[in-house]
Amino acid sequence: MSNTRKTSASAQPSDIVEAQKAREALRSASHAGPEPSAVAHQLACRSFAERLHRYRNGRRVIVLGVPPAGVALAAELARQLEVTGDTLVVRGLSVPSRPGRVLGAVTSGGALHIDETQVQALNLGAGVLEPIIASETEQLRKDERRHRGPRPPLAVEGATVILVDEGISSGATMQAAVYALRSLRPASVVIAVCTAPAGLARRYDELADEFICLHETREADTAEAD
């Protein structure tokens, strides 16, 4: 893992202004319809691009959007950075009796992560876990056909990956996704989100090389994020 300095929502005054504009635009767009506007995406991605300017025109830089909201964001950020853009489909793994407890994730590129601590805590055997993995993997294939079409599997080995999403709440699925993504051997992983709970960046200190959040939500606001 690189020694890249991690970044939270607090930065330079100009960054704060841009972040506020992006958040206000995204909030307004969310009330106007199911999809944030192109203007909101451009404002958010402008803030991301300013903080990630060192990756502009990078030969081995890939911006990955997490569906649904992260796809358009990633496409716009990739355009602004002039790098490759793609989609990382993520399916969280959980047992029906504990739907909010994330056991791991399967992602585009054939990556799989299992949180053995969670599995042991729930005393789950292979007979329970294997059908869950099979079911989510099948759904992943369907989601990939919808979001990625005929494009070949992701090739992120040795690349700097910028993982983009509009918002995260607990961060459990995102963490599992990054663990799975790491198994594909990227050179580094940067997470860029518009909104996240205050203090969430600390959870990524050892997992991500950099964590960028444009707006940290209060506890009462976290229900707005995915």
N, C-alpha and C positions, 0 to 999 in steps of 0.2 A: 504494500500500500504506500502511496506517495505521501509526502509531507505537506500536501496542499493545506493551506489554512482553511478551517471550516468557517462558514458564514451563517449568521442567523438573520432575523428580520431587522435587527438594529445595525445600521451602517452609517454612511455619510448622509448629510441632510438631503442632497439631491436624490439619493436612493430612496429615502423615506417618502419624499414627495411623489416620486414615480410609483412607489409601492401603494401609496394611498390612492393615487389616481387609478391604478390597476384594480385595486380592491373595490373602489366605488363603481367603476365601470362593470366589473364582474357582478357586483351585487345588483346593480340596476338592470343588467342584461338578464339576470336570473328571474326577475319579476316580469320581464317582457316576453319570455318564451322559454322553451326547454333547452335551447342551445345558447351559450354566451355569444355575444356579437363579435364580428371580426375586429371592431375597434377595441373591444376589451382585450381580445387576444393580442393585438398589436401592442397595446400598452403594457400588458404583463410581460410579453416577450421582449420588449425593449428594455425593461428592467433586468430581465434575465441576461440578455445579450450584453448589457453594460458590465455586469459582474463576471460574465464568462467570455469577455472579449479576447482573452489569450488563446481561446480555442478557435477563433475565426479562421476559416480556410484550412483547418486541420485535416490532414490526409487520413488520419485514423481516428476521427471523431464521429460518433453516431448519436443522434438525438432520438430517443425512444419515447413515444407517447403511450400512456396507459389508458386504454379505452374505459369509458367512452369520451370523457371530457378532455383527456390528455392528448388525444390524437391531433386535433386541430392546433392545439398549443405547440406540440412538437413540430408539426409541419411549418408553422410560422417561425418558430425559433430556429429551426434548421435553415430556413430561407435567410433569416437575418444573419446567422453565423456563416452561411455559405458552406454547409457541411451536409452529410447524408442524414436523412430522416427516415424513420421506420416506426413500427408499432410493436410494443411488447404486450401481448395478451397475457393476463394473469388470472388464474383461478385459485382462490384460497381453498384450503382443505379444512373441513370441520365435520364433526359428527352431528347428526340430526338433533340429538338431545342437548347439544351445547353449540348452537349455531354461531354464537359470538366468540367462541374460543378457537383461534386459528392454530391449526396443527402444522401448517406448512403451506406450500404453494407449488403449482406446476405453471410453467411459462412457455412462451414461444421459444423455439430453439431446442426443445426437449429437456429443459432444465427442471429439476425436481429438488425440493428441500422439505425435509421432515424435521420438525422440532421434537427430538427424542425426549426432552424434559417433559413437554406437554403430553406426549404419548404415554410415558411412564406414569405421570400423575393421574391420567384417566384410566390406566391399566388396560390399554387397548392392545389386542393381539393382532396378528397378521390377518386373521379372518375378518376383522372389522375394518382395518386400515386399507387393505388391498382393494375391496370394492369401492371405497371412497375415492382412491387414486384413479381407478379405472373409469369411474363415472365422470370425475372432473376432467380427466384427460380427453375423454370423448367430447365433452362440452367445449373444451379448449380447441379441439379441431374444428368444431362448428363455428366458434367465435373467430378463429383465425381465417376461415374461409370468408367470413363476413367483413372482417377488418383488414386483412392482409391480401386476400385474393390469391392469385397464383404465385406470388413472390416466393423465392426459395427460403429455406430456414435461415434464421439469423446467424450471421458470422461475426461475432463480437470479440473473438480471441485477440488479445493484444491491443484492442481499441480503447479509447476513452469513451465511456458511455455516459450520456446525460439523460437521466430518467425523469420524465416530466409528467406531472399530473396537476389537475386543477386544485384539489384539496384532499387532505387525509384527516381522519379523526383520531382513532387510537394509534394508527401506524402499524398495527400488527400485520396486516396483509402486505403492506409495502415492505416491511422488514423481511418477511418470508420471501417476497419477490426478489429482493436484493440478494439474499442468501442463495436463492436458486440461480440468479443471474451470475453470481460469483463463480458458480460451478462451470460456467462457459468460458472462464478465464479472461475476462477483460483486463486491460492494464489498470484502469481506475473506474470508479463509479461516482458520479455526481448526481445528487437528487435536487430537483428544482420544482417547488410547489407554490401555488398562489397562497394557500391558506393551510395552517396546521396549528394544533394546540400549543400554547406557550410552553417552552421547555422541552418540546419533543426532540429538538436537535441533539440533545445530550444522549438520546438512545442510539444515535447513529455515529457517535464518536469513533467507534471501532469498526463499524460496518461500511460506512460510506466515506469516501475521501473528502467530500464536501457536501454540505446541506444548505440549500438556499430556500428561504421562505419569505414571501413578500408581505404576508400579514399573519401575525400570531393571534389566534383567537383566545378569548376567555373561555373558561370551562363551560359557561352557559351557551356559548356560540358553537361548540363543536358539533352539535347535531346538524349544522348546515353543511359540513364537509362530508365527503363520501367515506 
